[in-house]
């Protein structure tokens, strides 16, 4: 019992014994320096769809098996140029697509692709409609490339995985759609958000 009381007294008197009596505690807590900026982090940009950081450093890493010679297997780094090209096309198309969505001529399908929504402005002008259909073709081709390249299995396309990826992509885009954007629900019906 006296050993416990002695230990408590030593702990309580410790700061005074070791020369910490000038401060209430021997511990000095220094908060880290925090600089607040309006900049988004890389993760925030990825989440909201700004893939600029990824594009600069987009590398696919693969390993190549060789007969064992007692050394480590060689690892190659190669840029996926098809994926980068598709991402650049999507980035270029983004503001144009937004304008057409605002006019009600484009919608997001439940498969992850853009669709033409019948619109009097484009139905009455063949040239405008053809330009819009070319945009849709370009965007959907880029999306298909991304879906396929992102789901390669053993270097080969996996259509089932690419379709599932497209459906998931569709759900994300539909969640981010603006008010009055056309979206295709799971039953295949077109509705305004």
N, C-alpha and C positions, 0 to 999 in steps of 0.2 A: 504494500500500500504506500509506504514512504517513497519507494522507487518511482511510482507513478507520479506522485506529487512533485518530486524533484525534477522529473522529466518535463512536466508542464511548466514549472518555474523557469527552467533553462530555456525552453522554447519561447516563453513569453518575454524573457529578459534578453534573448538573443540579439535583437537589434541594438540594444544599448551596449551590450558587451562588445559587439563587432564594430561599433562606431557609426551606426546608422541613426543615431538619435536626432540628427538635424532634420530628417524627413519623417513623415508619418510611417513610411514603409521603406524597406530596402529595395523594393522593386520599382524600377522606373519603366513605365510603359510609354513607348514612343509610337504613336499611330503612323502607319505608312503614308507616304505622300500620295495624294489622289489628285489626278488632273482630269477634270470632266471636259469632254469635247462632244461635238455633234457628230463625230465620225462613227460609222457602224463597224462592228468587228467583222472578221471574215465569216464567222458562223452566222451572224445576223444577215449578212449579204447573201449567203448561201440559202438561208431559210426563206428570205423574201424573193429570191430568184435572181440576184445579181451575181453572176458567175465569173466576173472579171478576174478575180484572184485565182480561181481554179484554172481559167484559160491560160494564164501566164505560166503556170507550173503543172499543167495537166500531163502527167506521165503515167503510162501503164507499165507495171513491173511484172515481168514474167521470168520464170526460171527455166533453164534448158538442161535437160538431163543428158549426160554423156556417160560413156563407160567409165567406171571408176579407175582413176589413175592415182588415187591417194590424195587428190586435191579437192578443194571445195567446188561444187557445181557453179558454173558461170551464171551470173545474173545480168540480164540485159535490160536496159531502160530504153523504151521507144515511145515517142509521142504518138498518140492515136490521132492521126491527122484527119480521119473521117469524122471522128467525134468533135474535134475542134472546129472543123468546117461547118458541121451541122449547128453547133452552138453559136457560131458567128452569124449564120443565116437567121437563126431564131432571134438573136439580139437585134439584128438589122430590121427584122419584120415587126418587132414588138410594138413600136409606136403606130405603125400603119394598121396593124391588127386592132389595136385599141380604138383607133378612129372608126374602123368598120364595125366593131362591136357597139360603139356608141350610136352608130346610125342604124343598128338593128339588123345588119346584113350578115353577121357572123355569129356562130355559137360554138360552144364547147360540147362535143359529143361525149357519151359515156365510155368511149373507147380510147380517149386521149387525143383525138384529132379534131381539127377545125371543120366546121360544116357551113355551107352556104344556107342562109335563111332567106327564102323568097322575099324580095323587097322590090317595090315598085320602081325605085330609082334605078336599080340595076336591070330590072326586067325590061324597062323602056329604052335602055341604052346598051346595045350589044358590046361596044368597045369597053365600057366601064365594067360590064359583067365579066368579059373575058380577062381583063386585068385582075379583077378580084379572084376569079377562078385560078389564074396563074399564081397569085399570092397563096391561095389555099394549097395548091399543089406543092409549092416550094416549102411552105411551113410544114405540111404533113409529111413530106419526104424527109425533112430534117428531123422531125420528131421520130419517125420510124427508124432512122439511123441511130438516134440516141437510144431508143428503146432496145433495139437489137444489139448495139455495141455494149450497152450497160448490162446485158444479160447473157453475154457469150459464155458458153460452157465448153471448156476444152478447146477454145478457139473456133467453135462452130456456133452458128446462130441457133437459138432455142426459141421457136415461135411461141410456144405456150408461155414461157417466162416473159417474152417480149409483150405478149397480149396482156398478161397480168400486170406488168409494169405500166403499160399504157392505161389500163383501167385505174390503177392507183394514182397515176399522174393526173388523170381526169378528175378524180375526187379532190385532189389538192387544188387544181385550177378552179373547179367549181366552188370550192370553199372560199377561194380568194376573189371570185367574180364580183363585179360591182353590181349595184342595184340596177335592175332592168336588163342585165345581160341575159342572153339566151343560153340555157343549159339543157342538156338532155338527161332526163332522170333515168333510173334503172329500168323502168318499163319501156323506155324508148320514146317517151313523149317529150316534146319541146315545151319548156316553160320559161317564164321570165323570173329571174331571182328577185 
